[in-house]
Amino acid sequence: MTTITIPKGTEKNRELVAVPRNVYEDFLAWGKKLKSKNTFKPTKTEKRELEKARKNLARGKYLTIEELEHELGLAR
């Protein structure tokens, strides 16, 4: 029989999952592959525009898809 010791520092109300080592190693390898892929890195201008868009959304200054289609003359 296998004996497992759980450290006392483990946070309460957290789930503990035990998996075989090979499954865990496969998971870590998958994570490394995922991180190695090119990810989107916004420019300073894109970051500024994103912040501006978030502020407008918070203020309620945006168009719905239907409103945009109407403005572009694409309404059905």
N, CA, C, O and CB atoms as a CASP TS submission, in Angstrom:
PFRMAT TS
TARGET T0000
AUTHOR 0000-0000-0000
METHOD Language model
MODEL 1
PARENT N/A
ATOM      1  N   MET     1       0.841  -1.172   0.000  1.00  0.00           N
ATOM      2  CA  MET     1       0.000   0.000   0.000  1.00  0.00           C
ATOM      3  C   MET     1       0.895   1.247   0.000  1.00  0.00           C
ATOM      4  O   MET     1       1.930   1.294   0.665  1.00  0.00           O
ATOM      5  CB  MET     1      -0.962  -0.008   1.223  1.00  0.00           C
ATOM      6  N   THR     2       0.465   2.242  -0.760  1.00  0.00           N
ATOM      7  CA  THR     2       1.207   3.494  -0.846  1.00  0.00           C
ATOM      8  C   THR     2       0.746   4.445   0.246  1.00  0.00           C
ATOM      9  O   THR     2      -0.449   4.570   0.516  1.00  0.00           O
ATOM     10  CB  THR     2       1.034   4.140  -2.234  1.00  0.00           C
ATOM     11  N   THR     3       1.703   5.109   0.866  1.00  0.00           N
ATOM     12  CA  THR     3       1.390   6.087   1.905  1.00  0.00           C
ATOM     13  C   THR     3       1.697   7.478   1.370  1.00  0.00           C
ATOM     14  O   THR     3       2.754   7.711   0.782  1.00  0.00           O
ATOM     15  CB  THR     3       2.195   5.801   3.214  1.00  0.00           C
ATOM     16  N   ILE     4       0.769   8.392   1.579  1.00  0.00           N
ATOM     17  CA  ILE     4       0.940   9.770   1.115  1.00  0.00           C
ATOM     18  C   ILE     4       0.857  10.695   2.323  1.00  0.00           C
ATOM     19  O   ILE     4      -0.039  10.560   3.156  1.00  0.00           O
ATOM     20  CB  ILE     4      -0.139  10.151   0.040  1.00  0.00           C
ATOM     21  N   THR     5       1.791  11.628   2.414  1.00  0.00           N
ATOM     22  CA  THR     5       1.765  12.632   3.477  1.00  0.00           C
ATOM     23  C   THR     5       1.400  13.963   2.855  1.00  0.00           C
ATOM     24  O   THR     5       2.046  14.414   1.910  1.00  0.00           O
ATOM     25  CB  THR     5       3.135  12.718   4.222  1.00  0.00           C
ATOM     26  N   ILE     6       0.371  14.589   3.383  1.00  0.00           N
ATOM     27  CA  ILE     6      -0.065  15.893   2.888  1.00  0.00           C
ATOM     28  C   ILE     6       0.462  16.949   3.845  1.00  0.00           C
ATOM     29  O   ILE     6       0.174  16.892   5.040  1.00  0.00           O
ATOM     30  CB  ILE     6      -1.629  15.972   2.759  1.00  0.00           C
ATOM     31  N   PRO     7       1.229  17.912   3.343  1.00  0.00           N
ATOM     32  CA  PRO     7       1.797  18.939   4.223  1.00  0.00           C
ATOM     33  C   PRO     7       0.719  19.721   4.967  1.00  0.00           C
ATOM     34  O   PRO     7      -0.371  19.941   4.439  1.00  0.00           O
ATOM     35  CB  PRO     7       2.658  19.897   3.416  1.00  0.00           C
ATOM     36  N   LYS     8       1.020  20.134   6.173  1.00  0.00           N
ATOM     37  CA  LYS     8       0.075  20.901   6.986  1.00  0.00           C
ATOM     38  C   LYS     8      -0.221  22.264   6.366  1.00  0.00           C
ATOM     39  O   LYS     8      -1.287  22.832   6.608  1.00  0.00           O
ATOM     40  CB  LYS     8       0.621  21.082   8.401  1.00  0.00           C
ATOM     41  N   GLY     9       0.700  22.793   5.576  1.00  0.00           N
ATOM     42  CA  GLY     9       0.519  24.111   4.977  1.00  0.00           C
ATOM     43  C   GLY     9      -0.498  24.145   3.858  1.00  0.00           C
ATOM     44  O   GLY     9      -0.788  25.215   3.323  1.00  0.00           O
ATOM     45  N   THR    10      -1.049  22.993   3.488  1.00  0.00           N
ATOM     46  CA  THR    10      -2.036  22.961   2.413  1.00  0.00           C
ATOM     47  C   THR    10      -3.254  23.778   2.831  1.00  0.00           C
ATOM     48  O   THR    10      -3.797  23.595   3.921  1.00  0.00           O
ATOM     49  CB  THR    10      -2.442  21.498   2.068  1.00  0.00           C
ATOM     50  N   GLU    11      -3.671  24.678   1.951  1.00  0.00           N
ATOM     51  CA  GLU    11      -4.777  25.577   2.280  1.00  0.00           C
ATOM     52  C   GLU    11      -6.071  24.809   2.484  1.00  0.00           C
ATOM     53  O   GLU    11      -6.328  23.813   1.807  1.00  0.00           O
ATOM     54  CB  GLU    11      -4.961  26.619   1.184  1.00  0.00           C
ATOM     55  N   LYS    12      -6.878  25.273   3.414  1.00  0.00           N
ATOM     56  CA  LYS    12      -8.177  24.662   3.658  1.00  0.00           C
ATOM     57  C   LYS    12      -9.102  24.958   2.488  1.00  0.00           C
ATOM     58  O   LYS    12      -8.928  25.946   1.774  1.00  0.00           O
ATOM     59  CB  LYS    12      -8.791  25.173   4.983  1.00  0.00           C
ATOM     60  N   ASN    13     -10.073  24.098   2.305  1.00  0.00           N
ATOM     61  CA  ASN    13     -11.087  24.236   1.257  1.00  0.00           C
ATOM     62  C   ASN    13     -10.491  24.210  -0.154  1.00  0.00           C
ATOM     63  O   ASN    13     -11.093  24.746  -1.084  1.00  0.00           O
ATOM     64  CB  ASN    13     -11.856  25.526   1.457  1.00  0.00           C
ATOM     65  N   ARG    14      -9.343  23.608  -0.322  1.00  0.00           N
ATOM     66  CA  ARG    14      -8.738  23.460  -1.641  1.00  0.00           C
ATOM     67  C   ARG    14      -8.782  21.987  -1.995  1.00  0.00           C
ATOM     68  O   ARG    14      -8.637  21.135  -1.118  1.00  0.00           O
ATOM     69  CB  ARG    14      -7.268  24.014  -1.676  1.00  0.00           C
ATOM     70  N   GLU    15      -8.977  21.679  -3.251  1.00  0.00           N
ATOM     71  CA  GLU    15      -9.019  20.291  -3.664  1.00  0.00           C
ATOM     72  C   GLU    15      -7.615  19.784  -3.931  1.00  0.00           C
ATOM     73  O   GLU    15      -6.773  20.502  -4.470  1.00  0.00           O
ATOM     74  CB  GLU    15      -9.895  20.121  -4.902  1.00  0.00           C
ATOM     75  N   LEU    16      -7.375  18.561  -3.556  1.00  0.00           N
ATOM     76  CA  LEU    16      -6.100  17.912  -3.806  1.00  0.00           C
ATOM     77  C   LEU    16      -6.370  16.778  -4.781  1.00  0.00           C
ATOM     78  O   LEU    16      -7.256  15.955  -4.550  1.00  0.00           O
ATOM     79  CB  LEU    16      -5.432  17.393  -2.476  1.00  0.00           C
ATOM     80  N   VAL    17      -5.609  16.730  -5.873  1.00  0.00           N
ATOM     81  CA  VAL    17      -5.792  15.703  -6.888  1.00  0.00           C
ATOM     82  C   VAL    17      -4.504  14.915  -7.005  1.00  0.00           C
ATOM     83  O   VAL    17      -3.430  15.493  -7.174  1.00  0.00           O
ATOM     84  CB  VAL    17      -6.195  16.321  -8.256  1.00  0.00           C
ATOM     85  N   ALA    18      -4.605  13.603  -6.917  1.00  0.00           N
ATOM     86  CA  ALA    18      -3.436  12.734  -7.065  1.00  0.00           C
ATOM     87  C   ALA    18      -3.522  12.056  -8.433  1.00  0.00           C
ATOM     88  O   ALA    18      -4.535  11.444  -8.771  1.00  0.00           O
ATOM     89  CB  ALA    18      -3.361  11.667  -5.905  1.00  0.00           C
ATOM     90  N   VAL    19      -2.452  12.173  -9.211  1.00  0.00           N
ATOM     91  CA  VAL    19      -2.397  11.540 -10.534  1.00  0.00           C
ATOM     92  C   VAL    19      -1.069  10.813 -10.661  1.00  0.00           C
ATOM     93  O   VAL    19      -0.100  11.169  -9.989  1.00  0.00           O
ATOM     94  CB  VAL    19      -2.570  12.594 -11.684  1.00  0.00           C
ATOM     95  N   PRO    20      -1.016   9.806 -11.509  1.00  0.00           N
ATOM     96  CA  PRO    20       0.257   9.119 -11.717  1.00  0.00           C
ATOM     97  C   PRO    20       1.318  10.084 -12.245  1.00  0.00           C
ATOM     98  O   PRO    20       0.994  11.049 -12.938  1.00  0.00           O
ATOM     99  CB  PRO    20       0.078   7.945 -12.691  1.00  0.00           C
ATOM    100  N   ARG    21       2.568   9.828 -11.922  1.00  0.00           N
ATOM    101  CA  ARG    21       3.675  10.696 -12.304  1.00  0.00           C
ATOM    102  C   ARG    21       3.722  10.917 -13.822  1.00  0.00           C
ATOM    103  O   ARG    21       3.947  12.041 -14.270  1.00  0.00           O
ATOM    104  CB  ARG    21       4.998  10.100 -11.819  1.00  0.00           C
ATOM    105  N   ASN    22       3.515   9.864 -14.613  1.00  0.00           N
ATOM    106  CA  ASN    22       3.602  10.017 -16.074  1.00  0.00           C
ATOM    107  C   ASN    22       2.519  10.961 -16.605  1.00  0.00           C
ATOM    108  O   ASN    22       2.756  11.699 -17.562  1.00  0.00           O
ATOM    109  CB  ASN    22       3.480   8.645 -16.761  1.00  0.00           C
ATOM    110  N   VAL    23       1.343  10.942 -15.995  1.00  0.00           N
ATOM    111  CA  VAL    23       0.275  11.870 -16.407  1.00  0.00           C
ATOM    112  C   VAL    23       0.683  13.298 -16.063  1.00  0.00           C
ATOM    113  O   VAL    23       0.491  14.210 -16.867  1.00  0.00           O
ATOM    114  CB  VAL    23      -1.081  11.509 -15.718  1.00  0.00           C
ATOM    115  N   TYR    24       1.241  13.495 -14.881  1.00  0.00           N
ATOM    116  CA  TYR    24       1.700  14.811 -14.454  1.00  0.00           C
ATOM    117  C   TYR    24       2.817  15.325 -15.358  1.00  0.00           C
ATOM    118  O   TYR    24       2.823  16.494 -15.744  1.00  0.00           O
ATOM    119  CB  TYR    24       2.178  14.760 -13.003  1.00  0.00           C
ATOM    120  N   GLU    25       3.761  14.444 -15.691  1.00  0.00           N
ATOM    121  CA  GLU    25       4.868  14.837 -16.579  1.00  0.00           C
ATOM    122  C   GLU    25       4.362  15.189 -17.963  1.00  0.00           C
ATOM    123  O   GLU    25       4.848  16.142 -18.573  1.00  0.00           O
ATOM    124  CB  GLU    25       5.906  13.716 -16.678  1.00  0.00           C
ATOM    125  N   ASP    26       3.386  14.432 -18.477  1.00  0.00           N
ATOM    126  CA  ASP    26       2.781  14.766 -19.775  1.00  0.00           C
ATOM    127  C   ASP    26       2.112  16.135 -19.721  1.00  0.00           C
ATOM    128  O   ASP    26       2.201  16.917 -20.668  1.00  0.00           O
ATOM    129  CB  ASP    26       1.753  13.691 -20.189  1.00  0.00           C
ATOM    130  N   PHE    27       1.445  16.416 -18.613  1.00  0.00           N
ATOM    131  CA  PHE    27       0.789  17.709 -18.439  1.00  0.00           C
ATOM    132  C   PHE    27       1.810  18.842 -18.442  1.00  0.00           C
ATOM    133  O   PHE    27       1.590  19.874 -19.075  1.00  0.00           O
ATOM    134  CB  PHE    27      -0.020  17.728 -17.137  1.00  0.00           C
ATOM    135  N   LEU    28       2.928  18.656 -17.736  1.00  0.00           N
ATOM    136  CA  LEU    28       3.975  19.682 -17.708  1.00  0.00           C
ATOM    137  C   LEU    28       4.573  19.891 -19.098  1.00  0.00           C
ATOM    138  O   LEU    28       4.833  21.027 -19.496  1.00  0.00           O
ATOM    139  CB  LEU    28       5.081  19.293 -16.709  1.00  0.00           C
ATOM    140  N   ALA    29       4.792  18.810 -19.834  1.00  0.00           N
ATOM    141  CA  ALA    29       5.334  18.922 -21.194  1.00  0.00           C
ATOM    142  C   ALA    29       4.363  19.680 -22.093  1.00  0.00           C
ATOM    143  O   ALA    29       4.780  20.507 -22.904  1.00  0.00           O
ATOM    144  CB  ALA    29       5.625  17.524 -21.784  1.00  0.00           C
ATOM    145  N   TRP    30       3.073  19.398 -21.949  1.00  0.00           N
ATOM    146  CA  TRP    30       2.061  20.102 -22.741  1.00  0.00           C
ATOM    147  C   TRP    30       2.094  21.596 -22.429  1.00  0.00           C
ATOM    148  O   TRP    30       1.989  22.427 -23.331  1.00  0.00           O
ATOM    149  CB  TRP    30       0.651  19.526 -22.465  1.00  0.00           C
ATOM    150  N   GLY    31       2.241  21.934 -21.141  1.00  0.00           N
ATOM    151  CA  GLY    31       2.305  23.341 -20.742  1.00  0.00           C
ATOM    152  C   GLY    31       3.509  24.050 -21.341  1.00  0.00           C
ATOM    153  O   GLY    31       3.412  25.206 -21.753  1.00  0.00           O
ATOM    154  N   LYS    32       4.644  23.360 -21.390  1.00  0.00           N
ATOM    155  CA  LYS    32       5.841  23.965 -21.982  1.00  0.00           C
ATOM    156  C   LYS    32       5.653  24.211 -23.471  1.00  0.00           C
ATOM    157  O   LYS    32       6.080  25.242 -23.990  1.00  0.00           O
ATOM    158  CB  LYS    32       7.062  23.071 -21.751  1.00  0.00           C
ATOM    159  N   LYS    33       5.014  23.265 -24.164  1.00  0.00           N
ATOM    160  CA  LYS    33       4.750  23.440 -25.597  1.00  0.00           C
ATOM    161  C   LYS    33       3.840  24.640 -25.817  1.00  0.00           C
ATOM    162  O   LYS    33       4.051  25.438 -26.730  1.00  0.00           O
ATOM    163  CB  LYS    33       4.112  22.163 -26.201  1.00  0.00           C
ATOM    164  N   LEU    34       2.841  24.753 -24.981  1.00  0.00           N
ATOM    165  CA  LEU    34       1.882  25.849 -25.102  1.00  0.00           C
ATOM    166  C   LEU    34       2.562  27.194 -24.897  1.00  0.00           C
ATOM    167  O   LEU    34       2.291  28.144 -25.631  1.00  0.00           O
ATOM    168  CB  LEU    34       0.743  25.678 -24.094  1.00  0.00           C
ATOM    169  N   LYS    35       3.441  27.282 -23.911  1.00  0.00           N
ATOM    170  CA  LYS    35       4.143  28.532 -23.633  1.00  0.00           C
ATOM    171  C   LYS    35       5.136  28.886 -24.734  1.00  0.00           C
ATOM    172  O   LYS    35       5.435  30.060 -24.954  1.00  0.00           O
ATOM    173  CB  LYS    35       4.864  28.439 -22.301  1.00  0.00           C
ATOM    174  N   SER    36       5.648  27.861 -25.429  1.00  0.00           N
ATOM    175  CA  SER    36       6.650  28.129 -26.447  1.00  0.00           C
ATOM    176  C   SER    36       6.040  28.693 -27.730  1.00  0.00           C
ATOM    177  O   SER    36       6.758  29.241 -28.567  1.00  0.00           O
ATOM    178  CB  SER    36       7.416  26.865 -26.757  1.00  0.00           C
ATOM    179  N   LYS    37       4.732  28.563 -27.890  1.00  0.00           N
ATOM    180  CA  LYS    37       4.062  29.107 -29.078  1.00  0.00           C
ATOM    181  C   LYS    37       4.073  30.629 -29.009  1.00  0.00           C
ATOM    182  O   LYS    37       4.075  31.217 -27.927  1.00  0.00           O
ATOM    183  CB  LYS    37       2.602  28.574 -29.192  1.00  0.00           C
ATOM    184  N   ASN    38       4.079  31.250 -30.175  1.00  0.00           N
ATOM    185  CA  ASN    38       4.028  32.713 -30.210  1.00  0.00           C
ATOM    186  C   ASN    38       2.710  33.176 -29.615  1.00  0.00           C
ATOM    187  O   ASN    38       1.651  32.644 -29.947  1.00  0.00           O
ATOM    188  CB  ASN    38       4.195  33.250 -31.661  1.00  0.00           C
ATOM    189  N   THR    39       2.774  34.147 -28.754  1.00  0.00           N
ATOM    190  CA  THR    39       1.572  34.715 -28.171  1.00  0.00           C
ATOM    191  C   THR    39       1.470  36.177 -28.590  1.00  0.00           C
ATOM    192  O   THR    39       2.455  36.803 -28.980  1.00  0.00           O
ATOM    193  CB  THR    39       1.580  34.576 -26.624  1.00  0.00           C
ATOM    194  N   PHE    40       0.270  36.692 -28.500  1.00  0.00           N
ATOM    195  CA  PHE    40       0.015  38.076 -28.886  1.00  0.00           C
ATOM    196  C   PHE    40       0.626  39.006 -27.859  1.00  0.00           C
ATOM    197  O   PHE    40       0.351  38.891 -26.665  1.00  0.00           O
ATOM    198  CB  PHE    40      -1.499  38.344 -29.030  1.00  0.00           C
ATOM    199  N   LYS    41       1.454  39.927 -28.322  1.00  0.00           N
ATOM    200  CA  LYS    41       2.046  40.933 -27.449  1.00  0.00           C
ATOM    201  C   LYS    41       1.677  42.297 -28.018  1.00  0.00           C
ATOM    202  O   LYS    41       2.258  42.731 -29.013  1.00  0.00           O
ATOM    203  CB  LYS    41       3.609  40.759 -27.333  1.00  0.00           C
ATOM    204  N   PRO    42       0.717  42.977 -27.395  1.00  0.00           N
ATOM    205  CA  PRO    42       0.270  44.260 -27.925  1.00  0.00           C
ATOM    206  C   PRO    42       1.352  45.336 -27.826  1.00  0.00           C
ATOM    207  O   PRO    42       2.173  45.347 -26.908  1.00  0.00           O
ATOM    208  CB  PRO    42      -0.975  44.716 -27.192  1.00  0.00           C
ATOM    209  N   THR    43       1.319  46.236 -28.806  1.00  0.00           N
ATOM    210  CA  THR    43       2.227  47.380 -28.792  1.00  0.00           C
ATOM    211  C   THR    43       1.707  48.395 -27.775  1.00  0.00           C
ATOM    212  O   THR    43       0.612  48.230 -27.238  1.00  0.00           O
ATOM    213  CB  THR    43       2.354  48.024 -30.218  1.00  0.00           C
ATOM    214  N   LYS    44       2.490  49.442 -27.511  1.00  0.00           N
ATOM    215  CA  LYS    44       2.043  50.490 -26.585  1.00  0.00           C
ATOM    216  C   LYS    44       0.756  51.137 -27.086  1.00  0.00           C
ATOM    217  O   LYS    44      -0.151  51.422 -26.304  1.00  0.00           O
ATOM    218  CB  LYS    44       3.140  51.561 -26.405  1.00  0.00           C
ATOM    219  N   THR    45       0.684  51.364 -28.388  1.00  0.00           N
ATOM    220  CA  THR    45      -0.511  51.975 -28.972  1.00  0.00           C
ATOM    221  C   THR    45      -1.722  51.066 -28.785  1.00  0.00           C
ATOM    222  O   THR    45      -2.803  51.532 -28.427  1.00  0.00           O
ATOM    223  CB  THR    45      -0.292  52.271 -30.469  1.00  0.00           C
ATOM    224  N   GLU    46      -1.541  49.773 -29.026  1.00  0.00           N
ATOM    225  CA  GLU    46      -2.642  48.831 -28.858  1.00  0.00           C
ATOM    226  C   GLU    46      -3.088  48.757 -27.401  1.00  0.00           C
ATOM    227  O   GLU    46      -4.283  48.640 -27.128  1.00  0.00           O
ATOM    228  CB  GLU    46      -2.234  47.444 -29.353  1.00  0.00           C
ATOM    229  N   LYS    47      -2.150  48.822 -26.471  1.00  0.00           N
ATOM    230  CA  LYS    47      -2.494  48.821 -25.053  1.00  0.00           C
ATOM    231  C   LYS    47      -3.303  50.054 -24.693  1.00  0.00           C
ATOM    232  O   LYS    47      -4.276  49.975 -23.943  1.00  0.00           O
ATOM    233  CB  LYS    47      -1.232  48.751 -24.194  1.00  0.00           C
ATOM    234  N   ARG    48      -2.889  51.204 -25.239  1.00  0.00           N
ATOM    235  CA  ARG    48      -3.611  52.458 -24.987  1.00  0.00           C
ATOM    236  C   ARG    48      -5.038  52.372 -25.536  1.00  0.00           C
ATOM    237  O   ARG    48      -5.993  52.767 -24.868  1.00  0.00           O
ATOM    238  CB  ARG    48      -2.861  53.657 -25.624  1.00  0.00           C
ATOM    239  N   GLU    49      -5.170  51.855 -26.756  1.00  0.00           N
ATOM    240  CA  GLU    49      -6.492  51.742 -27.379  1.00  0.00           C
ATOM    241  C   GLU    49      -7.378  50.757 -26.616  1.00  0.00           C
ATOM    242  O   GLU    49      -8.582  50.980 -26.483  1.00  0.00           O
ATOM    243  CB  GLU    49      -6.355  51.301 -28.844  1.00  0.00           C
ATOM    244  N   LEU    50      -6.797  49.688 -26.125  1.00  0.00           N
ATOM    245  CA  LEU    50      -7.555  48.715 -25.347  1.00  0.00           C
ATOM    246  C   LEU    50      -8.063  49.344 -24.056  1.00  0.00           C
ATOM    247  O   LEU    50      -9.213  49.127 -23.673  1.00  0.00           O
ATOM    248  CB  LEU    50      -6.694  47.483 -25.038  1.00  0.00           C
ATOM    249  N   GLU    51      -7.229  50.110 -23.393  1.00  0.00           N
ATOM    250  CA  GLU    51      -7.638  50.797 -22.170  1.00  0.00           C
ATOM    251  C   GLU    51      -8.764  51.789 -22.465  1.00  0.00           C
ATOM    252  O   GLU    51      -9.721  51.898 -21.699  1.00  0.00           O
ATOM    253  CB  GLU    51      -6.437  51.523 -21.530  1.00  0.00           C
ATOM    254  N   LYS    52      -8.640  52.503 -23.570  1.00  0.00           N
ATOM    255  CA  LYS    52      -9.679  53.453 -23.985  1.00  0.00           C
ATOM    256  C   LYS    52     -11.000  52.713 -24.239  1.00  0.00           C
ATOM    257  O   LYS    52     -12.067  53.184 -23.845  1.00  0.00           O
ATOM    258  CB  LYS    52      -9.236  54.226 -25.263  1.00  0.00           C
ATOM    259  N   ALA    53     -10.918  51.562 -24.893  1.00  0.00           N
ATOM    260  CA  ALA    53     -12.116  50.776 -25.179  1.00  0.00           C
ATOM    261  C   ALA    53     -12.762  50.271 -23.888  1.00  0.00           C
ATOM    262  O   ALA    53     -13.988  50.262 -23.773  1.00  0.00           O
ATOM    263  CB  ALA    53     -11.772  49.593 -26.095  1.00  0.00           C
ATOM    264  N   ARG    54     -11.964  49.858 -22.938  1.00  0.00           N
ATOM    265  CA  ARG    54     -12.505  49.389 -21.653  1.00  0.00           C
ATOM    266  C   ARG    54     -13.215  50.511 -20.913  1.00  0.00           C
ATOM    267  O   ARG    54     -14.265  50.289 -20.311  1.00  0.00           O
ATOM    268  CB  ARG    54     -11.386  48.814 -20.776  1.00  0.00           C
ATOM    269  N   LYS    55     -12.656  51.709 -20.951  1.00  0.00           N
ATOM    270  CA  LYS    55     -13.293  52.850 -20.291  1.00  0.00           C
ATOM    271  C   LYS    55     -14.622  53.183 -20.967  1.00  0.00           C
ATOM    272  O   LYS    55     -15.614  53.450 -20.289  1.00  0.00           O
ATOM    273  CB  LYS    55     -12.359  54.080 -20.311  1.00  0.00           C
ATOM    274  N   ASN    56     -14.644  53.167 -22.308  1.00  0.00           N
ATOM    275  CA  ASN    56     -15.879  53.435 -23.033  1.00  0.00           C
ATOM    276  C   ASN    56     -16.939  52.386 -22.709  1.00  0.00           C
ATOM    277  O   ASN    56     -18.115  52.718 -22.556  1.00  0.00           O
ATOM    278  CB  ASN    56     -15.616  53.473 -24.540  1.00  0.00           C
ATOM    279  N   LEU    57     -16.533  51.132 -22.606  1.00  0.00           N
ATOM    280  CA  LEU    57     -17.474  50.068 -22.269  1.00  0.00           C
ATOM    281  C   LEU    57     -18.058  50.303 -20.874  1.00  0.00           C
ATOM    282  O   LEU    57     -19.261  50.143 -20.665  1.00  0.00           O
ATOM    283  CB  LEU    57     -16.782  48.686 -22.340  1.00  0.00           C
ATOM    284  N   ALA    58     -17.211  50.678 -19.936  1.00  0.00           N
ATOM    285  CA  ALA    58     -17.674  50.948 -18.571  1.00  0.00           C
ATOM    286  C   ALA    58     -18.655  52.116 -18.539  1.00  0.00           C
ATOM    287  O   ALA    58     -19.572  52.127 -17.718  1.00  0.00           O
ATOM    288  CB  ALA    58     -16.483  51.241 -17.652  1.00  0.00           C
ATOM    289  N   ARG    59     -18.477  53.096 -19.419  1.00  0.00           N
ATOM    290  CA  ARG    59     -19.361  54.259 -19.483  1.00  0.00           C
ATOM    291  C   ARG    59     -20.628  53.972 -20.289  1.00  0.00           C
ATOM    292  O   ARG    59     -21.546  54.791 -20.323  1.00  0.00           O
ATOM    293  CB  ARG    59     -18.621  55.443 -20.090  1.00  0.00           C
ATOM    294  N   GLY    60     -20.675  52.807 -20.937  1.00  0.00           N
ATOM    295  CA  GLY    60     -21.837  52.475 -21.756  1.00  0.00           C
ATOM    296  C   GLY    60     -21.760  53.053 -23.150  1.00  0.00           C
ATOM    297  O   GLY    60     -22.762  53.095 -23.864  1.00  0.00           O
ATOM    298  N   LYS    61     -20.565  53.507 -23.551  1.00  0.00           N
ATOM    299  CA  LYS    61     -20.389  54.106 -24.878  1.00  0.00           C
ATOM    300  C   LYS    61     -19.890  53.035 -25.848  1.00  0.00           C
ATOM    301  O   LYS    61     -18.688  52.887 -26.073  1.00  0.00           O
ATOM    302  CB  LYS    61     -19.394  55.312 -24.824  1.00  0.00           C
ATOM    303  N   TYR    62     -20.844  52.292 -26.417  1.00  0.00           N
ATOM    304  CA  TYR    62     -20.501  51.250 -27.375  1.00  0.00           C
ATOM    305  C   TYR    62     -21.706  50.979 -28.273  1.00  0.00           C
ATOM    306  O   TYR    62     -22.813  51.440 -27.991  1.00  0.00           O
ATOM    307  CB  TYR    62     -20.049  49.951 -26.648  1.00  0.00           C
ATOM    308  N   LEU    63     -21.491  50.239 -29.344  1.00  0.00           N
ATOM    309  CA  LEU    63     -22.558  49.840 -30.247  1.00  0.00           C
ATOM    310  C   LEU    63     -22.793  48.345 -30.107  1.00  0.00           C
ATOM    311  O   LEU    63     -21.853  47.573 -29.913  1.00  0.00           O
ATOM    312  CB  LEU    63     -22.219  50.212 -31.710  1.00  0.00           C
ATOM    313  N   THR    64     -24.059  47.943 -30.208  1.00  0.00           N
ATOM    314  CA  THR    64     -24.346  46.514 -30.261  1.00  0.00           C
ATOM    315  C   THR    64     -24.080  46.050 -31.699  1.00  0.00           C
ATOM    316  O   THR    64     -23.908  46.872 -32.599  1.00  0.00           O
ATOM    317  CB  THR    64     -25.836  46.202 -29.813  1.00  0.00           C
ATOM    318  N   ILE    65     -24.048  44.757 -31.902  1.00  0.00           N
ATOM    319  CA  ILE    65     -23.843  44.218 -33.249  1.00  0.00           C
ATOM    320  C   ILE    65     -24.945  44.719 -34.181  1.00  0.00           C
ATOM    321  O   ILE    65     -24.677  45.092 -35.323  1.00  0.00           O
ATOM    322  CB  ILE    65     -23.817  42.666 -33.224  1.00  0.00           C
ATOM    323  N   GLU    66     -26.169  44.724 -33.695  1.00  0.00           N
ATOM    324  CA  GLU    66     -27.298  45.180 -34.517  1.00  0.00           C
ATOM    325  C   GLU    66     -27.128  46.653 -34.904  1.00  0.00           C
ATOM    326  O   GLU    66     -27.381  47.028 -36.050  1.00  0.00           O
ATOM    327  CB  GLU    66     -28.635  44.978 -33.760  1.00  0.00           C
ATOM    328  N   GLU    67     -26.703  47.483 -33.956  1.00  0.00           N
ATOM    329  CA  GLU    67     -26.488  48.907 -34.240  1.00  0.00           C
ATOM    330  C   GLU    67     -25.366  49.094 -35.250  1.00  0.00           C
ATOM    331  O   GLU    67     -25.474  49.928 -36.148  1.00  0.00           O
ATOM    332  CB  GLU    67     -26.167  49.676 -32.948  1.00  0.00           C
ATOM    333  N   LEU    68     -24.295  48.331 -35.112  1.00  0.00           N
ATOM    334  CA  LEU    68     -23.189  48.419 -36.061  1.00  0.00           C
ATOM    335  C   LEU    68     -23.629  48.007 -37.454  1.00  0.00           C
ATOM    336  O   LEU    68     -23.300  48.675 -38.434  1.00  0.00           O
ATOM    337  CB  LEU    68     -22.024  47.551 -35.603  1.00  0.00           C
ATOM    338  N   GLU    69     -24.381  46.897 -37.550  1.00  0.00           N
ATOM    339  CA  GLU    69     -24.879  46.459 -38.859  1.00  0.00           C
ATOM    340  C   GLU    69     -25.753  47.530 -39.485  1.00  0.00           C
ATOM    341  O   GLU    69     -25.664  47.784 -40.686  1.00  0.00           O
ATOM    342  CB  GLU    69     -25.665  45.147 -38.729  1.00  0.00           C
ATOM    343  N   HIS    70     -26.606  48.164 -38.671  1.00  0.00           N
ATOM    344  CA  HIS    70     -27.457  49.232 -39.183  1.00  0.00           C
ATOM    345  C   HIS    70     -26.626  50.403 -39.681  1.00  0.00           C
ATOM    346  O   HIS    70     -26.886  50.928 -40.763  1.00  0.00           O
ATOM    347  CB  HIS    70     -28.430  49.701 -38.108  1.00  0.00           C
ATOM    348  N   GLU    71     -25.616  50.825 -38.896  1.00  0.00           N
ATOM    349  CA  GLU    71     -24.751  51.950 -39.291  1.00  0.00           C
ATOM    350  C   GLU    71     -23.988  51.644 -40.586  1.00  0.00           C
ATOM    351  O   GLU    71     -23.725  52.546 -41.382  1.00  0.00           O
ATOM    352  CB  GLU    71     -23.754  52.276 -38.161  1.00  0.00           C
ATOM    353  N   LEU    72     -23.636  50.376 -40.790  1.00  0.00           N
ATOM    354  CA  LEU    72     -22.901  49.996 -41.995  1.00  0.00           C
ATOM    355  C   LEU    72     -23.819  49.657 -43.166  1.00  0.00           C
ATOM    356  O   LEU    72     -23.355  49.337 -44.260  1.00  0.00           O
ATOM    357  CB  LEU    72     -22.008  48.817 -41.698  1.00  0.00           C
ATOM    358  N   GLY    73     -25.125  49.730 -42.925  1.00  0.00           N
ATOM    359  CA  GLY    73     -26.060  49.424 -43.983  1.00  0.00           C
ATOM    360  C   GLY    73     -26.175  47.931 -44.247  1.00  0.00           C
ATOM    361  O   GLY    73     -26.530  47.517 -45.351  1.00  0.00           O
ATOM    362  N   LEU    74     -25.878  47.133 -43.246  1.00  0.00           N
ATOM    363  CA  LEU    74     -25.927  45.683 -43.404  1.00  0.00           C
ATOM    364  C   LEU    74     -27.138  45.068 -42.719  1.00  0.00           C
ATOM    365  O   LEU    74     -27.296  43.848 -42.706  1.00  0.00           O
ATOM    366  CB  LEU    74     -24.667  45.060 -42.858  1.00  0.00           C
ATOM    367  N   ALA    75     -27.988  45.909 -42.154  1.00  0.00           N
ATOM    368  CA  ALA    75     -29.149  45.402 -41.405  1.00  0.00           C
ATOM    369  C   ALA    75     -30.032  44.593 -42.320  1.00  0.00           C
ATOM    370  O   ALA    75     -30.213  44.920 -43.493  1.00  0.00           O
ATOM    371  CB  ALA    75     -29.955  46.556 -40.772  1.00  0.00           C
ATOM    372  N   ARG    76     -30.576  43.533 -41.767  1.00  0.00           N
ATOM    373  CA  ARG    76     -31.432  42.622 -42.564  1.00  0.00           C
ATOM    374  C   ARG    76     -32.879  42.963 -42.419  1.00  0.00           C
ATOM    375  O   ARG    76     -33.731  42.304 -43.015  1.00  0.00           O
ATOM    376  CB  ARG    76     -31.218  41.176 -42.158  1.00  0.00           C
TER
END
